[in-house]
């Protein structure tokens, strides 16, 4: 069998296509599945177990208003490709509301995905950096609030704040590449 490289003059329509996964073939369906999974994680998974292990939360552990906040934040992910900065803003407000309504053990996991979307889909770089900065500021505020209610040392406060800032920066950077 004689296999040679294709002629450079060959049109792209006759060239073999690369395989694409289901997430690039059906982006709306993928975003819907992502929104559902993020809602379920936000509503029913908490890291309040021994050694901060993940634990399934009972339905009555958090107020109904927090479930609504989680649903809005997760539902906003459906528009993360078209309006990433708006989705990030909605998720940051949802995070602040959930921490205010439910102490510090309620987390809106949609913030990480919307932060990735800002880095990936936002066209204005200045607003992208403002979004990352707002996320880091909100997380630093929430960690200092959480540390105020628990007795921890300043070293653990620094490590928690730096890990939140690092995860926000990495999420925005990965989306930007």
PyMOL commands that set and color helices and strands:
alter all, ss='L'
color gray80, all
select helices_A, chain A and resi 22-25+27-44+50-52+59-61+64-79+84-101+110-121+125-149+154-176
alter helices_A, ss='H'
color red, helices_A
select strands_A, chain A and resi 45-46+55-56
alter strands_A, ss='S'
color yellow, strands_A
deselect
rebuild
show_as cartoon
